Amino acid sequence: MLSRMAESIYWMSRYLERAANTARLVEINLLHMIEAEDALTEENQWRPLLAITGMEQGYQERYGDAITAGKALHFMVQDAANPGSIRQALRMARENARIVRDRISKEMWETINEFWLTTQSNLTPTLRSDQAAEYCATMRREGARFHGHTIGTMMRGDAYLFYLIGTFVERADMTARILDVKYHTLLPKGAAVGSALDYYQWAALLKSLSGFEAYRRLHQGGMNPAEIVGFVIFSEQFPRSIRFGAEGVGKALAKVQKGAGRGKSLVAMQALQDHLESHGGPEQIINEGLHEFLQGCLGRINDVNLALAHDYFDMFGNDDLAAVAEQTQ
C-alpha cells in the first residue's frame, strides 16, 4: 500500500474521530450547564474543554484570558481560523477522504462529503447554545454513521487496518486528556462530595466518553472515583478505554503487511502497553499521581504516532516529523 494512501486514511479516521469527540464534549457540556444550574461559572465550565482539546492557548491569543460561553462555542465549533475546531477537523477528514476515494467505499465518501456540505451551508456566523447542541449531536451521529459504513462496506485490507489504527490512537489520546483535565476539577471538596453537583460532574465525565450507561451496568453503587478511573483506563470491554485503544492499535499493527522499519511502531506500541501494565490498580495510580500516569500515556501515544510516520508513511525528514507531531495536538 502506498505510504501516502496509508497516511491519508490514518488522518481521515483521526480527524473524523476528533471532530465527533469534540462534538460530544461540547454537547455534554451544554447539557451539564443546565443540570448544574448556577454552581459553576462560565469560565469554570469551558476552560477544561479548551484544555482537553489543546485549544486553550489559541483561545487566549484570540480573545484574551476571559472565557465566555459564546466565544468558547464559536471557537470550538466553527472557527475557521482554529485548526482544532469541529468544522476544521471535519474539513481535514473530508480532504483526506477525497485523496483516498478509490480506497474507501461509495457510502463512506457520500456520508462525509454530504455532511461537510451541510456544515458549510447550515452553520450561522453566530451560534446560539441550542443550535450548537443540535449541530454537535448531528456531528456525533454522522461520525457514528460513517464508522458504521466503514465496518459494513470497506474491504478488509491494509487500508481498513490503518483506519482502525487512526481511530484507536485518537480515542486513547482523547480519553487520557479528558480524564487528566476533568479529574482535577473533581477532586473531593468537602461538602460537594456526594452532592447533586458532584454526581453530575462525574456523570458528565463518563458521558463525554459515551461510557455512562456502560459504567452504571457494571457499578450500581453510585459514582466511585477509583472505579471510574479504573473503568476509563483499564476496561477490556469499554471501547473508549485507554487499554482497549492500545490493544486495538496493537492488533491492527500485527496484521499490517510487513514493511521497512516496521519495528519502530511495534516498539512504541509495546512501550504504551508496558506503561499500562507496570502500575497497580486505580487506587495505586491515584495515590502515586494520576496526572503523571496519564501524561506518560499521552507521551507514549505520541511516540506511536511518530513511529507510524517513520515506518509506514512517507520517509519523513526532521521538518516533516515536526509537522506530524503538530497534527497530533
PAGUKE-874688 format. One line per 5 residues: for each residue x negated, z, y of N, C-alpha, C, O. Coordinates in steps of 0.02 Angstrom, whole numbers. Layout:
BEGIN
X:Z:Y:X:Z:Y:X:Z:Y:X:Z:Y  ...
***
This chain:
BEGIN
-42:0:-60:0:0:0:-44:0:62:-91:40:67  -30:-44:110:-70:-49:170:-68:17:208:-16:50:213  -127:36:235:-131:100:269:-84:105:329:-56:158:341  -75:50:366:-31:52:425:41:63:403:79:97:438  61:35:347:129:45:322:139:118:302:190:149:318
90:146:266:95:216:245:99:262:306:139:309:307  59:247:356:59:289:417:126:285:453:152:336:475  154:225:459:218:217:494:275:253:458:317:283:489  276:248:391:328:283:353:320:358:359:369:395:367  259:381:356:245:453:363:270:479:430:303:530:434
255:442:485:276:465:551:350:452:564:381:489:602  378:401:533:450:391:538:486:452:512:532:478:545  466:476:454:500:534:424:487:597:464:531:639:472  425:605:489:410:665:528:449:667:593:477:719:610  450:612:629:486:611:693:561:621:684:593:656:723
590:591:632:661:599:621:677:671:601:726:700:625  637:699:558:646:770:539:637:815:600:674:864:608  590:799:643:578:838:704:638:835:750:659:886:778  666:775:759:725:767:802:783:808:775:818:842:814  795:805:710:851:842:680:839:917:684:885:955:696
777:939:672:761:1010:676:770:1037:747:798:1092:756  747:999:796:755:1021:865:829:1023:884:851:1068:919  866:973:861:939:972:875:973:1033:845:1016:1063:877  953:1053:785:983:1112:754:966:1175:794:1009:1218:804  904:1180:817:884:1237:857:925:1243:921:950:1297:937
933:1187:955:971:1187:1018:1044:1203:1005:1074:1243:1041  1073:1172:953:1143:1183:937:1157:1257:921:1205:1286:946  1114:1287:879:1123:1357:860:1113:1402:921:1147:1452:928  1066:1384:963:1053:1425:1022:1113:1425:1070:1130:1477:1098  1144:1368:1077:1204:1364:1120:1261:1407:1092:1296:1441:1129
1269:1405:1026:1320:1446:994:1303:1520:1001:1347:1562:1013  1239:1536:992:1217:1605:996:1228:1634:1066:1242:1693:1073  1222:1592:1117:1234:1615:1186:1305:1641:1194:1317:1689:1231  1352:1609:1160:1421:1631:1163:1431:1696:1124:1464:1742:1148  1401:1700:1064:1409:1758:1022:1375:1820:1050:1400:1876:1044
1317:1809:1082:1278:1866:1108:1304:1890:1175:1284:1942:1199  1350:1851:1204:1381:1868:1268:1327:1878:1321:1285:1834:1331  1325:1935:1355:1279:1945:1411:1217:1984:1392:1180:2008:1435  1204:1991:1327:1148:2034:1306:1080:2002:1319:1030:2038:1324  1076:1936:1326:1013:1902:1337:1016:1860:1400:1068:1830:1415
960:1858:1437:956:1815:1496:944:1743:1474:926:1730:1417  955:1696:1520:942:1625:1504:869:1616:1484:855:1579:1437  824:1648:1520:753:1641:1504:737:1667:1434:702:1634:1396  764:1726:1417:752:1753:1350:784:1711:1296:761:1712:1239  836:1675:1314:871:1634:1265:834:1568:1252:834:1544:1195
802:1540:1303:773:1473:1297:698:1471:1290:670:1423:1263  663:1522:1315:590:1520:1310:566:1517:1237:519:1479:1223  596:1555:1190:573:1549:1121:579:1478:1093:536:1456:1055  632:1442:1111:640:1374:1087:586:1328:1114:560:1285:1078  570:1336:1178:516:1296:1207:450:1311:1173:409:1266:1163
439:1375:1155:377:1393:1121:375:1365:1050:324:1339:1029  430:1370:1014:434:1345:945:417:1271:942:379:1250:899  445:1233:988:437:1160:987:375:1136:1024:364:1075:1029  335:1181:1050:275:1162:1086:287:1131:1154:245:1094:1179  345:1146:1184:364:1115:1248:356:1162:1307:369:1142:1364
334:1224:1296:334:1273:1350:288:1252:1407:307:1257:1465  228:1229:1391:181:1209:1443:208:1149:1482:203:1147:1543  235:1100:1445:263:1041:1479:321:1059:1525:328:1031:1579  362:1107:1503:418:1129:1546:391:1161:1609:416:1148:1664  342:1204:1602:314:1239:1660:282:1190:1709:288:1199:1770
249:1139:1683:219:1088:1727:272:1049:1765:261:1027:1821  330:1041:1734:384:1003:1764:427:1045:1811:444:1022:1866  444:1106:1790:493:1146:1826:467:1212:1853:502:1246:1891  406:1232:1834:382:1298:1853:399:1350:1801:422:1333:1746  388:1413:1817:396:1467:1768:468:1486:1754:485:1508:1699
512:1477:1803:582:1497:1794:617:1451:1744:615:1390:1751  650:1481:1695:684:1442:1643:759:1451:1650:784:1507:1649  794:1395:1656:867:1397:1659:894:1355:1601:860:1311:1575  955:1369:1582:985:1334:1525:992:1260:1539:977:1219:1496  1013:1242:1600:1023:1171:1617:959:1132:1613:957:1077:1584
905:1158:1642:841:1123:1641:812:1120:1571:785:1069:1550  818:1175:1534:792:1176:1465:829:1126:1422:798:1092:1381  895:1122:1429:934:1074:1391:912:1003:1405:900:964:1358  906:986:1469:886:918:1486:817:903:1458:805:849:1430  771:950:1466:702:939:1445:696:931:1370:660:887:1346
733:972:1332:727:970:1259:768:915:1227:748:889:1175  823:896:1258:868:848:1226:853:776:1246:847:733:1202  846:762:1311:847:691:1330:794:670:1380:794:612:1402  748:713:1399:698:695:1449:652:641:1421:614:654:1374  653:582:1451:612:526:1427:538:539:1440:495:508:1408
523:582:1488:453:598:1504:425:653:1459:365:668:1462  467:683:1418:445:736:1372:438:707:1302:489:692:1270  377:699:1277:368:668:1211:398:709:1154:407:683:1099  414:773:1167:443:815:1115:518:818:1116:548:850:1073  551:786:1165:624:789:1168:656:754:1108:624:712:1076
717:772:1094:753:741:1038:756:666:1047:745:628:1000  771:645:1108:777:573:1122:712:537:1107:713:484:1075  655:565:1128:591:531:1117:570:534:1045:539:487:1020  584:589:1010:568:592:938:609:540:900:583:508:855  673:532:918:714:482:887:688:412:902:688:368:858
667:401:964:639:335:983:578:319:941:570:262:917  533:368:932:473:356:893:489:345:819:457:305:786  538:382:793:559:371:724:586:301:714:569:267:666  627:278:762:656:211:758:601:158:764:604:107:730  552:169:808:498:120:817:456:114:753:438:59:733
441:170:721:404:167:658:446:135:603:419:99:561  512:147:603:556:115:554:557:39:565:559:1:517  555:17:628:554:-55:643:491:-87:614:494:-143:589  435:-52:618:372:-79:593:375:-90:517:344:-137:491  412:-47:482:413:-50:408:481:-72:382:502:-51:329
516:-114:419:583:-135:398:584:-166:329:632:-160:292  529:-200:311:527:-232:245:512:-182:189:513:-200:131  497:-119:207:482:-68:157:539:-18:149:539:22:102  587:-19:195:644:28:190:707:-13:177:707:-74:183  760:22:159:822:-14:142:861:-33:204:850:-6:258
907:-80:195:950:-102:250:990:-44:278:999:-38:338  1015:-1:233:1055:57:255:1014:105:298:1040:133:347  952:115:279:909:160:318:898:132:389:905:169:438  882:68:393:871:38:459:934:39:502:931:56:561  990:21:473:1052:19:511:1070:88:538:1094:95:594
1059:140:497:1077:208:519:1036:229:579:1064:253:629  971:221:576:929:244:631:935:200:692:932:224:749  943:135:682:949:89:739:1015:99:775:1017:101:837  1069:106:738:1135:116:769:1137:182:808:1166:185:862  1108:234:780:1110:298:816:1066:296:878:1083:327:929
1010:260:875:969:253:935:1007:216:989:1004:236:1048  1042:163:972:1080:126:1021:1137:169:1050:1151:166:1109  1168:209:1007:1220:255:1030:1191:306:1078:1221:323:1129  1132:332:1061:1099:380:1105:1085:349:1173:1096:381:1225  1060:288:1173:1044:254:1236:1105:246:1281:1100:253:1342
1162:232:1251:1221:218:1291:1263:279:1307:1300:279:1356  1257:332:1267:1303:389:1275:1274:450:1311:1311:490:1338  1208:458:1311:1179:516:1345:1185:507:1421:1161:458:1448  1217:554:1453:1227:551:1525:1168:584:1561:1133:625:1531  1155:567:1624:1099:597:1660:1100:673:1661:1048:705:1657
1159:702:1666:1166:775:1666:1212:795:1609:1271:776:1607  1186:835:1563:1224:856:1504:1253:925:1515:1217:972:1532  1319:932:1505:1348:998:1501:1330:1028:1433:1311:992:1387  1336:1093:1427:1317:1126:1365:1360:1102:1307:1335:1095:1251  1425:1089:1319:1467:1065:1264:1448:995:1243:1452:978:1184
1427:953:1291:1405:886:1275:1339:888:1236:1330:850:1188  1294:932:1256:1231:939:1221:1242:963:1149:1210:939:1103  1288:1011:1141:1302:1037:1074:1331:982:1030:1314:977:971  1376:941:1058:1405:887:1019:1353:835:999:1352:812:943  1309:818:1047:1256:770:1031:1209:797:977:1190:762:931
1190:861:984:1144:890:935:1175:893:866:1141:882:816  1240:909:862:1274:909:798:1274:840:767:1265:832:707  1285:789:809:1284:720:785:1214:700:761:1207:668:709  1163:720:799:1094:705:779:1078:737:712:1047:705:669  1099:798:703:1088:832:639:1122:795:582:1093:787:528
1185:774:593:1222:738:540:1190:670:526:1186:649:468  1169:635:578:1139:569:568:1072:575:532:1054:532:492  1035:628:546:973:639:510:986:650:436:950:624:393  1039:689:421:1057:701:351:1082:636:318:1068:623:260  1118:596:357:1142:532:331:1084:485:314:1084:453:262
1034:483:359:975:441:346:939:465:283:919:425:241  931:531:277:898:559:219:936:542:155:907:527:103  1003:545:159:1043:527:101:1035:454:82:1029:439:22  1034:410:131:1023:339:117:953:328:87:944:287:42  904:367:111:837:360:84:835:378:10:807:341:-31
865:434:-7:866:456:-76:905:407:-120:886:394:-177  959:379:-92:1003:337:-132:984:264:-136:1007:229:-181  941:240:-90:928:168:-88:855:147:-86:841:88:-96  809:192:-75:739:173:-67:704:170:-134:711:215:-176  665:117:-144:626:109:-206:578:167:-214:549:191:-166
569:190:-277:525:247:-291:453:223:-300:427:221:-356  422:205:-245:352:187:-245:313:229:-195:336:283:-176  255:205:-175:214:242:-128:249:253:-61:241:305:-30  289:204:-39:324:211:24:370:272:22:372:311:70  406:280:-32:451:337:-39:412:403:-40:433:453:-12
354:402:-74:313:462:-78:287:483:-9:286:542:7  268:434:32:245:452:100:303:475:143:293:515:189  363:451:130:422:477:164:431:551:147:442:592:192  425:568:83:432:638:63:377:681:92:390:737:116  316:656:92:260:694:119:271:710:192:262:767:214
291:660:231:304:671:302:360:721:313:355:765:357  414:715:274:470:761:282:450:833:266:466:879:304  415:843:211:396:911:191:344:942:238:345:1002:251  297:901:262:247:927:310:282:951:373:268:1006:398  329:911:399:364:929:460:408:991:450:411:1035:493
441:996:393:483:1054:379:442:1118:375:460:1169:405  387:1116:338:345:1175:332:318:1197:399:316:1256:415  298:1148:440:271:1163:506:324:1196:550:311:1246:583  384:1167:551:438:1194:593:460:1263:570:472:1307:611  464:1273:505:484:1339:479:434:1393:500:454:1447:521
370:1378:494:319:1426:515:324:1441:589:316:1499:610  337:1390:630:342:1400:702:404:1443:720:400:1488:761  460:1427:688:522:1464:703:513:1538:685:530:1582:725  487:1551:625:479:1621:604:428:1657:648:438:1715:665  374:1624:665:321:1655:705:347:1677:773:335:1733:795
382:1632:807:406:1647:875:466:1695:874:467:1744:911  514:1680:831:576:1720:832:567:1790:804:601:1836:826  521:1799:757:512:1866:729:492:1916:783:513:1974:781  450:1894:830:427:1940:882:483:1959:930:480:2012:962  534:1918:935:592:1937:977:641:1981:938:689:2008:966
628:1988:872:674:2025:829:644:2090:803:674:2123:760  586:2110:829:557:2173:807:604:2230:824:636:2228:877  608:2282:783:655:2337:794:649:2366:864:594:2381:888  706:2374:897:708:2401:965:759:2458:969:809:2453:1004  746:2511:933:787:2571:938:860:2558:925:879:2541:869
902:2566:976:975:2562:969:998:2494:948:1053:2486:922  955:2442:959:976:2374:942:979:2363:866:1015:2319:843  941:2402:828:939:2393:756:1008:2407:726:1038:2459:738  1033:2359:687:1098:2367:655:1157:2350:700:1214:2353:678  1143:2333:763:1197:2317:809:1221:2246:798:1192:2208:759
1276:2228:832:1302:2160:827:1250:2110:852:1242:2056:823  1215:2127:907:1164:2082:933:1108:2072:883:1084:2016:874  1086:2126:851:1033:2122:800:1054:2075:744:1015:2033:721  1116:2081:721:1142:2038:668:1142:1966:690:1120:1922:653  1168:1952:750:1172:1883:774:1103:1852:781:1095:1792:769
1053:1891:802:986:1863:810:955:1843:744:926:1789:737  962:1887:693:937:1869:627:976:1811:597:947:1767:566  1041:1812:608:1082:1756:583:1062:1691:617:1061:1639:584  1047:1694:682:1026:1633:718:961:1606:690:953:1545:685  915:1650:672:852:1627:642:866:1588:578:839:1534:568
907:1617:535:923:1584:471:962:1519:482:949:1469:449  1009:1520:529:1048:1459:543:1004:1404:572:1017:1345:562  951:1423:609:905:1374:636:869:1336:581:842:1282:592  869:1365:521:837:1333:463:889:1311:412:871:1293:355  952:1311:431:1007:1295:384:1003:1339:322:1017:1317:266
984:1402:332:975:1447:275:1019:1507:273:1011:1551:231  1067:1512:319:1109:1572:324:1150:1582:260:1149:1636:231  1186:1530:239:1230:1537:181:1189:1550:118:1207:1590:75  1132:1514:111:1090:1523:52:1063:1594:49:1061:1624:-5  1041:1621:105:1016:1690:106:1070:1739:88:1058:1786:49
1130:1730:114:1185:1776:101:1205:1775:27:1228:1826:1  1198:1718:-5:1214:1715:-77:1165:1757:-117:1183:1788:-167  1102:1758:-96:1051:1795:-132:1049:1869:-113:1035:1912:-155  1064:1884:-49:1058:1952:-24:1123:1970:11:1136:1948:67  1163:2010:-20:1229:2027:6:1231:2094:42:1284:2119:59
1172:2124:53:1170:2190:83:1156:2190:157:1137:2241:185  1166:2134:191:1154:2131:263:1089:2096:279:1060:2063:236  1067:2103:342:1008:2069:366:947:2115:360:938:2160:401  906:2103:309:846:2143:298:786:2101:319:773:2049:290  747:2124:370:691:2083:395:642:2061:341:622:2003:339
621:2107:298:572:2090:246:601:2038:198:566:1993:177  665:2046:180:696:1998:135:702:1929:168:693:1878:134  717:1928:232:722:1864:267:654:1830:271:648:1770:259  602:1869:287:534:1841:289:514:1813:221:487:1758:216  527:1851:168:511:1827:101:549:1765:83:521:1719:52
613:1762:101:655:1703:87:629:1642:123:624:1588:93  611:1649:186:591:1592:227:521:1567:208:507:1507:214  478:1612:186:410:1591:169:403:1572:95:374:1520:80  430:1613:50:411:1607:-20:464:1579:-67:449:1566:-125  525:1569:-45:577:1546:-91:558:1480:-124:537:1433:-90
566:1477:-190:554:1415:-227:616:1373:-232:614:1317:-258  673:1399:-208:736:1362:-213:762:1339:-145:799:1290:-141  742:1373:-91:766:1354:-25:724:1296:2:663:1304:11  753:1237:15:714:1177:30:679:1177:97:641:1131:112  689:1229:138:654:1232:202:604:1290:205:577:1305:258
592:1322:148:541:1374:148:472:1342:152:463:1283:134  423:1380:175:355:1353:180:328:1336:111:297:1283:103  340:1379:62:315:1364:-6:347:1301:-34:313:1260:-64  413:1293:-25:447:1234:-50:417:1171:-19:406:1122:-54  404:1173:46:374:1115:79:304:1101:54:287:1043:42
264:1153:46:196:1144:21:195:1114:-49:156:1069:-64  239:1140:-92:242:1113:-160:269:1042:-161:248:1001:-202  315:1026:-115:340:958:-110:286:909:-91:282:854:-119  245:928:-43:189:885:-23:140:877:-81:118:821:-96  124:932:-115:77:929:-170:100:884:-227:61:846:-254
164:888:-244:191:846:-298:190:772:-280:174:730:-321  208:757:-217:208:687:-195:137:660:-193:125:603:-213  90:700:-168:20:678:-165:-7:662:-234:-45:615:-243  12:702:-283:-12:693:-351:10:626:-380:-22:600:-426  66:599:-354:93:536:-380:69:474:-342:75:418:-366
41:485:-282:18:428:-243:-39:393:-279:-82:426:-309  -40:327:-277:-92:290:-310:-160:312:-285:-169:324:-225  -207:316:-330:-274:340:-311:-306:291:-263:-302:230:-271  -339:318:-212:-373:277:-163:-436:311:-139:-449:368:-158  -474:276:-99:-537:302:-74:-525:365:-32:-481:367:11
-564:417:-46:-561:477:-5:-500:521:-18:-486:566:21  -465:508:-72:-403:545:-85:-414:620:-88:-368:659:-76  -475:640:-106:-488:711:-117:-477:756:-57:-459:814:-66  -488:731:4:-480:774:63:-409:801:69:-399:859:86  -360:759:55:-290:780:60:-274:834:8:-241:883:23
-299:823:-52:-286:872:-105:-320:938:-91:-292:992:-104  -381:935:-64:-417:997:-47:-380:1035:8:-373:1096:4  -358:998:59:-321:1031:114:-255:1060:89:-235:1114:110  -222:1024:44:-159:1048:17:-170:1110:-25:-130:1158:-22  -223:1110:-64:-238:1169:-105:-255:1229:-62:-238:1286:-80
-287:1218:-5:-303:1273:41:-239:1305:67:-236:1366:74  -189:1265:83:-124:1292:105:-91:1332:50:-67:1388:61  -91:1304:-10:-60:1340:-66:-97:1404:-83:-67:1455:-99  -164:1403:-78:-203:1463:-90:-188:1517:-38:-184:1576:-54  -178:1495:24:-161:1543:78:-95:1577:63:-87:1637:74
-46:1538:38:19:1567:21:14:1615:-37:50:1665:-40  -31:1601:-84:-36:1642:-144:-83:1702:-135:-81:1749:-175  -124:1701:-83:-176:1752:-76:-150:1818:-47:-186:1867:-45  -88:1818:-24:-59:1878:6:-6:1908:-41:21:1873:-84  8:1971:-31:59:2004:-71:129:1984:-48:139:1930:-21
176:2029:-58:245:2016:-39:254:2017:36:207:2029:74  315:2005:59:329:2003:131:314:2068:167:292:2066:224  324:2125:134:309:2189:167:235:2193:184:216:2216:239  192:2172:137:120:2174:150:101:2127:206:59:2144:248  131:2068:207:115:2020:259:136:2046:327:99:2039:376
195:2077:331:218:2106:394:172:2161:417:155:2165:476  151:2204:371:108:2260:388:38:2237:410:9:2266:456  13:2185:378:-54:2161:394:-55:2113:453:-108:2100:482  3:2085:470:6:2040:527:40:1974:510:8:1927:486  105:1971:521:142:1909:506:119:1852:550:113:1795:527
105:1866:614:83:1813:660:19:1781:634:13:1720:633  -29:1822:613:-92:1795:589:-82:1754:526:-113:1701:517  -39:1778:482:-25:1741:420:6:1673:436:-14:1622:408  55:1671:481:89:1608:498:43:1561:536:46:1501:526  0:1588:579:-49:1546:612:-96:1514:561:-118:1457:569
-113:1552:509:-153:1524:455:-117:1467:419:-148:1417:401  -51:1474:410:-11:1420:380:-12:1359:425:-23:1303:401  -1:1369:490:3:1312:536:-64:1276:540:-66:1215:543  -119:1313:541:-184:1281:542:-197:1239:481:-225:1185:485  -177:1264:423:-188:1227:361:-140:1168:355:-158:1117:325
-80:1173:382:-34:1116:383:-64:1060:426:-60:1002:408  -93:1079:482:-125:1028:525:-185:997:489:-198:938:497  -222:1037:450:-277:1010:411:-252:958:360:-285:907:349  -194:971:330:-165:922:284:-149:858:321:-163:803:296  -121:863:381:-105:804:421:-167:763:435:-166:702:428
-221:795:456:-283:759:471:-314:729:408:-342:674:410  -310:765:352:-337:739:290:-299:678:266:-329:631:239  -233:678:275:-193:619:257:-215:559:299:-220:503:273  -227:570:363:-251:516:406:-317:489:382:-328:428:381  -362:533:361:-427:511:336:-422:474:270:-455:423:261
-380:499:225:-377:471:157:-336:408:151:-355:361:115  -279:405:186:-230:353:170:-212:307:227:-188:251:215  -223:328:289:-205:286:344:-266:245:366:-314:240:327  -266:217:424:-323:179:447:-385:222:447:-382:283:455  -443:190:438:-505:226:439:-521:246:511:-554:210:547
-495:304:530:-498:326:600:-569:347:620:-608:372:580  -583:335:684:-641:366:716:-620:431:746:-563:452:739  -665:464:781:-651:530:809:-594:528:860:-552:573:861  -593:476:902:-541:471:953:-473:464:920:-424:494:943  -469:424:867:-405:414:833:-382:478:797:-323:492:796
-429:515:769:-411:578:737:-383:627:788:-337:665:773  -412:627:848:-386:670:900:-314:651:918:-273:695:932  -299:586:918:-232:563:933:-183:585:879:-126:604:894  -205:583:816:-162:606:762:-147:681:769:-90:702:760  -198:720:786:-188:791:797:-138:804:853:-99:851:849
-140:763:905:-94:771:961:-23:758:940:23:792:963  -11:708:896:57:694:873:87:753:836:148:763:837  44:793:805:69:849:765:99:903:809:143:939:786  77:909:870:100:963:914:172:954:934:200:995:970
***
